[in-house]
């Protein structure tokens, strides 16, 4: 039997889901647990809903960051993207950033992943490299043609723009 939140996730449109979670904050932790679970059709939607309701560095997510980080590698592409989007709005601790950087490197380097997951992963890579400038040297390797070939022209251009925003200006691309 599905919980009330699971029923909402399965049957409602986005606006209704958001309204439900905003008017029933007691379901937020359940939504996070569902987002990191492996429930087909529900877990991805829960992650998507959470992202739609978050504020910058949302304190409701802080206690769940490690669980979210731990769950990302085990999820399908679209679900990974939504979990990464949740982490994107959080201020992460250095050890969390390190874990995320390595995870995002793996996602980016896997050219079999969907471009949307790889793009979000690359956003994190460059964001972390801006904070820890010693990592910018790794970016050169990550922008070789075989990593960019599977991306659409629009995503490829966005990646090139992100590179230009890094503190180094070597001819990377």
Secondary structure, DSSP 8 states (H G I E B T S, - for coil): ---HHHHHHHH--HHHHHHHHHH-GGGHHHHHHHHTS--TTTHHHHHHHHHHH--TT-HHHHTTHHHHHHHHTTS-HHHHHHHHHHHHTS---HHHHHHHHHHHHHHHH-TTS-HHHHHHHHHHHHHHHHHSGGGHHHHHHHTSHHHHTTS-HHHHHHHHHHHHTSS--S---
